[in-house]
Amino acid sequence: MRSTSSHPPGLAPGGPLALRQARQHLLEFGHCPSGLLDERLARSWARSVAAGLAPTGRAAATDHASTGTLRQALAYNHALLAHSRPVMEYLFEQVRHSQSVVVLADRSGMLMHTLGDPHFVGKAERVALTSGASWHEEHRGTNAIGTALAEGTAVEVHAGEHYLERNGFLTCAASPILSATGELLGILDISSDHRNGHAHTLGLVSTAARMIENRLLVATCKRHIRLHLHREPEGIGSVAEGIVAVSADGWIVGANRTGLALLGLHAGDVGATPLERVADVRLDDLLSHHRRRPQQPQALRSRGGALLFAQVQVDVTAWPAAPARTTAIAATAVPTHNDALARLDTGDARWRAAADKARRVVAKPIPVLIQGESGVGKEVFARALHASGPRRDAPFVAINCAAIPENLIESELFGHVAGAFTGARKEGHLGRLREAHGGTLFLDEIGDMPLPLQTRLLRVLQERSVTPVGASRAVPVDFALVCATHCQLAQAAEQGRFRTDLYYRINGLTVQLPALRERTDFAALVLRLLADLAAEQGLPADVQVAPDLLARLAAYPWPGNLRQLASVLRTACAMLGEGEDVLDWQHLPDDMAQALDGAGAEPTAALPTQARGTAVPTQSLQQLSRNAIDQALQHAHGNVSQAARQLGISRQTLYRKLAGRAVSTAPQ
């Protein structure tokens, strides 16, 4: 097995004899002896054994997609196919007379498009090297497509290195195709008769995969500014150039592999790194240079000190004139989003900053870790993040790691096969991780997960597959990961209470949600919660809080945060008598009334800035309501619908409040 950085043709640890010895040992003892095989080949053979495949067996008939399934896959991968076909045709011209076939597979290993030498197509079809066939390792054992998929890197599998002996007449070279955010899109492969294999085939297919990636990046990042990078100015425009997509406010939102390498980044840094952090240049300087001399590359240095040359490219349909950075920032300073996160935004700057950061990575393979005290709304935030992303129509599976009994958490998370243990369900259990396939997995209070389960979870996240309790085969899973905790995981990792490697795996982007006592939007939060409760309990739409009580509520430290505030308001609303629409002291539970009375009326950070100070005890709900409405309208640039969404009230209710204000202030 070969890769772009590994061994010369043939197995480094041994040749055909070593392969035969390893295969015999595998058949007799179920594992490969060390030293006879390349490590990646040994891992692949081990996965093939775990999949239940016999080296002398045939692939299952069920591994070929139906016409309808293939049609759906082609439609889903339309962009990948459109940009791959021209490159595949060019690639086929290079190998036309070498009894070869050029193959494009999707991210699951299903073949979508092939171009073959007529003299070789017949042989290829006999081993199902045709559109619709799956060449995932669990169906075909070790092969270049499936193994590149499993290893995430370019590989070559030659002759007897194939796990299934019937594929031993092939030599295959395959390379992954990645998106601008590092997501695996598919696999490009050249397969040929092993007698006609060439030492340069792997390099050829890897270069072609990079060409496809570059075409896709340019096509999908038209809304953004593109920097084309190389260590030499003449290298810009070549297949060896780095390409980095930058948003109008200076954040790196996409890159090819060369671009990441030139800036010292990894795929996980995309969407979470400003350009100025990795290069000694400001975006507005680059744009200014581009406007003056659009064809001339500009010299810059990476933060590592490497000299690079960059040329700005923008799509004229999306950028009639490249904007200065200050203009771009001014245009984005006011939130213009209309998603589930925006509907939770009631004006607190810290909460909004957390939402903006999370929004940047919601469509990327970057896990999100939400930190905050109990009751600050971590799960509500996670659900809104899921609903604001591309997986919104898929499942959101929430698991409270602190609430599941330790003796059940393994089967609850990973599922189990029928009869796996005493008390197991007769029909087996899918498990919460597999239920989240295609959607979002939310692990609440992950800091309370037992250490043995942390080890298993880490393996799932590394291999993107789940092995149910009692099963011998792993099942692939695909989900976005969001975790939450009230404790400091970094400290827990230092103290050995949480696995350090798992911490770094789940800590792609950390956001801290402020405690209720730290928020500046208390009045707006109360308005929104009351609007929700009014609809829930069938109360009048304009339920209010008495001024003195509201001041005490704002001054209270709220150890239970939003959960406690919502509970108090819910109980108080339930105590309203017929015809009442103002919450007062008599509507509170006795213990809460005593706690609030003891809190006094000292102002806290929970009050809006304009509501702090000595005026707090006497300021009325009407004034606080006006302040919240004014703030929402300011943030929404006067858009009443958007302001109403931020306040959590209907547009008609907001119009009614504005009309009432106009009447009360009209001259008599």
Phi, psi and omega in degrees: 000135182235155174223180182295345184228015185248233198271160173290173182310140181091172180279128180300314180289342182183176181251210181304324180295317178299321178297316180296319179295318180295319180295319179297318179295322179297317181292325184276322189242352176084006177208162181268136177290148179288147175095341182269334186236152166305141186302319181291324177293319178297319178297318181294317177298321179295320177296323180295320177296315180299332179283357178082018181272142174259134182305328182266001184276183178246156177293148180293148180292340183279001183273009180250126184291150174288167179301319180294317180296318179296319179298319178296318180296320179295320179292318181296324183260030184304313182296317179300316179295316183299321182273343180274325186304311180299322179290321179296321178295318176296318181296319181296326178299329181285337184237018189306319188256027182243023181051064184227165173225134177262131190231140171242124178244154177276186186290348177263357180094006179277132181287132183246330184206137179224147171230119188230151171295125182308327181286345184249342185302319181301313178299317182298319182294331180293336176251021176061038174274059185223164182302137179098340181280144176266128175246031170295149182302326183290346177255326186239003182067199181299122175200160188299317182295305183295322182284325173298324177296314183288321185271342179071025180211166179289136181219160172232132178241121189246126169048243186294354175289339174298139182291314178280124184299330182292345177264008185291349179278357184261152160233129190228138176234131185221149179223139176293152172245121185250153177279179180293343178253012177087007180280137178290123180258324184180188182228134173255135188220147167240122177242139181210173174297133187298339179284344181251012181297147182235143184297337184265001184298318181297318177296322180295314182289328177293318178296318179296322178297321178295323178298318179295316180302317181295320179296317180294319181299313180297321182289324185270349182246033181295334180285349187248166174278134180249134173253122176260120191242149171196159178286341176237139181300329180288344181281346178291130183099349178270170180293344182271002183285153170270144177232129180232127177264132184235135178286169183297335179261017168093014180261140177285118185244359178188154179192152169272174186297323179293319178299317177298316182296318181296329181262003178070035183247167172241166182303325180294345179279344181295131181089351183232014185226122173284149182302320185293345178284336186243358179215149183273051183215147175262143184299322181293331175292319177298316181293321178297317177297320180296320180294326181280316184222080188297335184264354186263121177296151180247136179282140174209169177237139173287164179296342175278354177099358182285137176279126180230160174241136185231139174236127179279136172228135178227150178276122186295335179287329179268335182230082178307323172214130183298123185281152171290155185295323181298322178294318181297319180294318179299323182289335183255004183293326179267127182302131179239010182285150177227062181234186184296325177295318180298327181288344175268348187282114178247018169113351181287130186293320181292318178296317181297321178298319178297318179295319180297319178296313181296323180298329181293332186250003187297333181260010183245157181282055182241118179292149180245132176247118180260122178246150180163161180297160176301133176092002181280354177099036182294317180290322177299318178297316181297318179296320179293323177297315177300316182289346180264000185246182183289347180264016188301331182271357179262174186294147167247112185249114182257132179231124174269105186294342181269350187258345181270129177306140185300329181284350180247347190296326182295310180291329179294319181282310191264349182078175178207157176274165181302132177072020184294330181201167180299126182093356180293149179296142182298325182270002184081178183218129184296322183091146185293327181296318180285332176296334181275001183305126180089346183241225183235134174256123179247115179256101181275145181051049182296338178296343179264007179287132179302147183304317179300324179286331175299321179297316180292321179297319179302318180295321177299315182291329179284317186263350182054040177211157183235135173251106180300155177300128179088357181263157179253351182239142178276150180243125181297143176225149179223112178210153169279142185249125173232127179241159179216150178202151175264350182257168179273102185294326180301317179292320178297323178293318178298326182272001177081009180271352179214137183297128180297318182293326176290322178301314180290334179288321183270346184266061176286310174221123177259131173236140181251118177272132183289150173291157183300322181293345181263351186277151182257009185239035186303313183298318180294323177297316179298317178302315183292317180297320179295322178296318178296316182291325178299316178293322182293321186255005179069036182265169175302149186291339186250043175298134182234174178242136178302142186306314182295318180295320180298320179297319179292321177300318181291330182277343184289142184284346175049071178298334178267001175058215186299325180298318180291316179300314180298321180295318179296314180294323180297314179296317181297319178297323179294336181273356179297135177277172180298129180087351180275141176221016178235121177282133180221184187303323184292346180271354184271151169298151185301317184295323180288323178297319178294319180296318180291322179295324178287337182286343183068196182240030179291134180291150177229178179294349180289343179275150173302153182307316184285353181254004181274169174097198188291344183280352187301312184299331185256355183288135186275160174300325180300318180291317178298321177298317178299317180300315181296318180294317179299317180296316180297316179296324178295314179297327183269008181054038177084000180284108186295320181299315181293321178297319179297320178297319180295324181279346181076023178238166180285159178297322179297320179296319179295317177301320181295320179293320179294320179294321178296323178295319181296320180294317184292335181261359181289145179295141182271000000 
